[in-house]
Amino acid sequence: MPAVKPKRSSAPKAPAGPPKGVVRRGGRAGAALAAEEEASAIAEEEAALDAEEEAQAKSKELPAFLKPYESQIERLRQPKVLVIAGVCLLALVLEISLVVAWRSAAGALAELRPKFDKAVKDLETSTDKLTHAQFDLSVQSSKVKESADKVQLIQGSLAESQKETEDEKAKAKQAESDHQKEYDLRKAVENKLDATLDKLSKAVQARDEDYKKRVEAEKARDEESRLRKELKDKLDELAKAPK
């Protein structure tokens, strides 16, 4: 940047009161003494500013080998050029950082390349296994579906069989009930037949006894007839016999 010579500040105003360490004296002598002290202070301050300006000028002086390029350097000291230079420097630093990062990433990528290839190979193997597993799963799903259809058909047949069994049980129960009724009826008929046979047996027994009694009565009557005949014959013989 172009060196700008700073303006000297105006001399400080004299203090209202007497400076410290100065014994107030009366009259004009005291005023003259205060004016001298103030002038000496201003002179010291100007000397300090001149020394500072000289030091700044020396610091801004270019080396001998750069003096031919003083105008360009003065241009570079302008704010816009400094901003552009700063941006370029920042871009350069960023580019260097990116290059370093890229080289580091490239090294890490070279180290990770075998692992990546192995991971890709494992992924392909896993994909093939997954494909086979999906195919096997589809086959098993088809078999399971067929089995489910068969089970459904068997369940339907079983339901029909159960229904037929229930119908047969109902028929068997009805037949058993009819058989029980028939048995009860036959038992009642048998009981009646037994009662009739018992009555018939008693009637036959009574008839036999009656027949036996009649036979015995006929025998007794025949015997009585025989005895009567014998008696009559004897009586007739006695009647025919001579007296």
Secondary structure, DSSP 8 states (H G I E B T S, - for coil): ---------------SS--TT-----SHHHHHHHHHHHHHHHHHHHHHHHHHHHHHHHHH---GGGGGGHHHHHHHTSHHHHHHHHHHHHHHHHHHHHHHHHHHHHHHHHHHHHHHHHHHHHHHHHHHHHHHHHHHHHHHHHHHHHHHHHHHHHHHHHHHHHHHHHHHHHHHHHHHHHHHHHHHHHHHHHHHHHHHHHHHHHHHHHHHHHHHHHHHHHHHHHHHHHHHHHHHHHHHHHHHS--
